Amino acid sequence: MTSIIKTDSIQKTARTAGFLYMLLIPLGVFGMLYIPNTLFVHGDIASTVSNIAVNQALYRTSIVSALVTQVVQIFVVLYLYKVLKPVNKNYAVLMVTFILVAVPIAMLNELSQFAVLQLLNGADYSRIFTSEQIQALIKLLLDSRQTGIFIAHIFWGLWLFPMGYLVLKSGFLPKIIGALLIVACFGYLTDSFIFFYVPDFGIKFAEFTFIGELLITFWLLIKGVNVEEWNKRALESA
């Protein structure tokens, strides 16, 4: 009976981690891809500002989506910690630490989004600045947010290294997923450092190296873990 309870418990934890991880996909796509592609016009700040002004509800929704994403990310890593801790507690703690550093960076980065709305809606600003100056300030804020995203990318990449290592060594999850998570780590890190030195490089490697994150999401959600192997690990680490 004890074994059955433990089996049900770890599988529920693993599938919850997979479900929460899956939630990050639509939230991230909406905030990071859909909104920029819908409202932002590359090289035309006047049109971008006009789009934001006309679609403020949509713009605010993107901010909320970004904030909710970070809250969900905390729960994702905490559930993953429960699943992966038996492999190596130190690496599991490191995984959690990197996310807990990334989350406040990403959340504070959204302040620039709120500042854009304040510039658009604040009567005081329109009396002090010309429309061209307001547009220039908004461009600065949007560019600063983009820079902030790539700072957060450092930690969004780093957390995948200990996570990938733990999956690779676990015995209760596929080794290939662990290897691909480590590849994804370097995809994020590469994008960040290229952005800092060559902002207009254009190619984002994380768009090609994210497959490990997709696989771990759906594997946990559908298959869970090999409970027998997980129990062995849990007993060894007890």
C-alpha positions as CSV (number, residue, x, y, z in Angstrom):
1,M,0.0,0.0,0.0
2,T,2.9,2.4,0.8
3,S,4.4,1.7,-2.6
4,I,1.0,2.5,-4.3
5,I,0.6,5.7,-2.5
6,K,4.2,6.8,-3.4
7,T,3.6,5.8,-7.0
8,D,0.5,7.8,-7.3
9,S,2.1,10.8,-5.5
10,I,5.2,11.1,-7.7
11,Q,3.3,10.5,-10.9
12,K,0.9,13.3,-9.9
13,T,3.8,15.6,-9.1
14,A,5.5,14.8,-12.4
15,R,2.3,15.3,-14.5
16,T,1.6,18.6,-12.6
17,A,5.1,19.8,-13.5
18,G,4.4,18.9,-17.1
19,F,1.0,20.6,-17.1
20,L,2.5,23.8,-15.6
21,Y,5.4,23.7,-18.0
22,M,2.9,23.4,-20.9
23,L,1.1,26.6,-19.7
24,L,4.3,28.5,-20.3
25,I,4.0,27.8,-24.1
26,P,0.8,29.8,-24.9
27,L,1.7,32.4,-22.3
28,G,5.2,32.9,-23.9
29,V,3.9,32.8,-27.4
30,F,1.3,35.4,-26.7
31,G,3.7,37.8,-24.9
32,M,6.9,37.2,-26.8
33,L,5.7,36.6,-30.3
34,Y,2.0,37.5,-31.0
35,I,2.0,40.9,-29.4
36,P,5.3,42.1,-31.0
37,N,4.2,40.8,-34.4
38,T,0.8,42.4,-34.0
39,L,1.6,45.8,-32.6
40,F,5.3,46.6,-33.3
41,V,6.4,47.8,-36.7
42,H,10.1,47.4,-37.2
43,G,11.8,50.7,-38.0
44,D,8.6,52.7,-37.6
45,I,8.1,53.9,-34.0
46,A,5.3,56.2,-35.0
47,S,3.2,53.3,-36.3
48,T,4.2,51.2,-33.3
49,V,3.1,53.9,-30.9
50,S,-0.2,54.4,-32.8
51,N,-0.8,50.6,-32.6
52,I,-0.2,50.5,-28.9
53,A,-2.4,53.6,-28.3
54,V,-5.3,52.0,-30.2
55,N,-4.9,48.6,-28.7
56,Q,-4.1,49.3,-25.1
57,A,-6.2,46.5,-23.7
58,L,-4.3,44.0,-25.8
59,Y,-1.0,45.6,-24.8
60,R,-2.0,45.5,-21.1
61,T,-3.0,41.8,-21.6
62,S,0.5,41.1,-22.8
63,I,2.0,42.6,-19.7
64,V,-0.3,40.5,-17.5
65,S,0.7,37.5,-19.5
66,A,4.4,38.1,-19.0
67,L,3.8,38.5,-15.2
68,V,1.7,35.4,-15.0
69,T,4.4,33.5,-16.9
70,Q,6.9,34.2,-14.2
71,V,4.6,33.2,-11.4
72,V,3.9,29.9,-13.2
73,Q,7.6,29.4,-13.7
74,I,8.1,29.4,-10.0
75,F,5.7,26.6,-9.5
76,V,7.2,24.7,-12.5
77,V,10.6,24.7,-10.9
78,L,9.3,23.8,-7.5
79,Y,7.5,20.7,-8.9
80,L,10.5,19.8,-10.9
81,Y,12.6,20.0,-7.8
82,K,10.4,17.4,-6.1
83,V,10.8,15.1,-9.1
84,L,14.5,15.5,-9.6
85,K,15.8,16.0,-6.1
86,P,16.6,12.3,-5.6
87,V,19.2,12.4,-8.4
88,N,21.3,15.2,-6.8
89,K,20.0,17.6,-4.3
90,N,22.7,20.2,-5.0
91,Y,22.0,20.4,-8.7
92,A,18.3,20.5,-7.9
93,V,18.8,23.5,-5.6
94,L,21.0,25.2,-8.3
95,M,18.1,24.7,-10.8
96,V,15.7,26.4,-8.5
97,T,18.1,29.2,-7.7
98,F,18.6,30.2,-11.3
99,I,14.9,30.5,-11.8
100,L,14.4,32.5,-8.6
101,V,17.0,34.9,-10.0
102,A,15.4,35.1,-13.5
103,V,11.8,35.7,-12.2
104,P,12.4,39.1,-10.5
105,I,14.5,40.3,-13.5
106,A,11.7,39.4,-15.9
107,M,9.0,40.9,-13.8
108,L,10.8,44.1,-13.1
109,N,11.5,44.3,-16.8
110,E,7.8,44.8,-17.4
111,L,8.0,48.2,-15.7
112,S,9.1,49.6,-19.0
113,Q,5.8,48.4,-20.5
114,F,3.8,50.2,-17.9
115,A,5.9,53.3,-18.5
116,V,5.0,53.3,-22.2
117,L,1.3,53.4,-21.2
118,Q,2.0,56.2,-18.7
119,L,3.6,58.3,-21.5
120,L,0.7,57.7,-23.8
121,N,-2.0,58.5,-21.2
122,G,-0.4,61.0,-19.0
123,A,-1.6,64.6,-19.7
124,D,1.5,66.0,-17.9
125,Y,3.8,64.3,-20.3
126,S,2.0,65.7,-23.4
127,R,2.5,69.2,-22.0
128,I,6.2,68.7,-21.4
129,F,7.2,66.6,-24.4
130,T,6.4,66.9,-28.1
131,S,4.9,63.9,-29.8
132,E,8.3,63.2,-31.4
133,Q,9.9,63.2,-28.0
134,I,7.3,60.9,-26.5
135,Q,7.8,58.5,-29.4
136,A,11.6,58.6,-28.8
137,L,11.1,57.9,-25.1
138,I,8.7,55.0,-25.9
139,K,11.3,53.6,-28.4
140,L,13.9,53.8,-25.6
141,L,11.6,51.9,-23.2
142,L,10.8,49.2,-25.7
143,D,14.4,48.8,-26.6
144,S,15.3,48.6,-22.9
145,R,12.7,45.9,-22.3
146,Q,14.2,43.9,-25.2
147,T,17.6,44.2,-23.5
148,G,16.1,43.1,-20.2
149,I,14.6,40.0,-21.8
150,F,18.1,39.0,-23.0
151,I,19.5,39.5,-19.5
152,A,16.7,37.2,-18.2
153,H,17.7,34.8,-21.0
154,I,21.0,34.2,-19.2
155,F,19.2,32.6,-16.3
156,W,16.5,31.0,-18.4
157,G,19.4,29.2,-20.0
158,L,21.4,28.5,-16.9
159,W,18.6,26.7,-15.1
160,L,18.4,24.2,-18.0
161,F,21.9,23.0,-17.4
162,P,21.4,21.5,-14.0
163,M,17.9,20.3,-15.0
164,G,19.4,18.6,-18.1
165,Y,22.1,17.0,-16.0
166,L,19.5,15.7,-13.5
167,V,17.4,14.2,-16.3
168,L,20.4,12.7,-18.0
169,K,21.6,11.0,-14.8
170,S,18.1,10.2,-13.4
171,G,17.4,6.8,-14.9
172,F,13.7,7.5,-14.7
173,L,13.5,10.0,-17.6
174,P,15.0,9.6,-21.1
175,K,18.7,10.5,-21.4
176,I,18.1,12.2,-24.8
177,I,15.8,14.8,-23.2
178,G,18.5,15.6,-20.6
179,A,21.1,16.1,-23.4
180,L,18.7,18.3,-25.4
181,L,17.9,20.4,-22.3
182,I,21.7,21.1,-22.0
183,V,21.8,22.1,-25.7
184,A,18.8,24.4,-25.0
185,C,20.8,26.0,-22.2
186,F,23.6,27.0,-24.6
187,G,21.1,28.2,-27.1
188,Y,19.7,30.8,-24.6
189,L,23.2,31.8,-23.5
190,T,24.5,32.2,-27.1
191,D,21.5,34.4,-28.0
192,S,22.1,36.7,-24.9
193,F,25.8,37.2,-25.6
194,I,25.4,37.7,-29.3
195,F,22.7,40.3,-28.5
196,F,25.0,42.2,-26.2
197,Y,27.8,42.4,-28.8
198,V,25.9,42.3,-32.1
199,P,22.3,43.5,-31.4
200,D,21.2,43.3,-35.0
201,F,22.6,39.8,-35.6
202,G,19.0,38.6,-36.3
203,I,19.4,34.8,-35.8
204,K,18.1,33.5,-32.4
205,F,19.5,30.0,-31.7
206,A,17.0,29.3,-28.9
207,E,14.3,29.1,-31.6
208,F,16.1,26.0,-32.9
209,T,17.4,24.5,-29.6
210,F,14.2,24.5,-27.5
211,I,13.1,21.0,-28.5
212,G,14.3,19.6,-25.2
213,E,11.9,21.8,-23.3
214,L,9.0,20.7,-25.4
215,L,9.9,17.0,-25.0
216,I,10.3,17.2,-21.2
217,T,6.9,19.0,-21.0
218,F,4.9,16.4,-22.9
219,W,6.9,13.4,-21.5
220,L,6.1,14.5,-17.9
221,L,2.5,15.3,-18.8
222,I,1.8,12.0,-20.7
223,K,4.3,9.4,-19.4
224,G,5.4,10.8,-16.1
225,V,8.4,9.0,-14.6
226,N,9.6,5.4,-14.3
227,V,8.4,5.0,-10.8
228,E,10.5,1.9,-10.0
229,E,13.7,3.8,-11.0
230,W,12.5,6.9,-9.1
231,N,11.9,4.9,-6.0
232,K,15.4,3.4,-6.2
233,R,16.9,6.9,-6.5
234,A,14.7,8.2,-3.6
235,L,15.9,5.3,-1.4
236,E,19.6,5.9,-2.3
237,S,19.4,9.6,-1.5
238,A,17.4,9.1,1.8
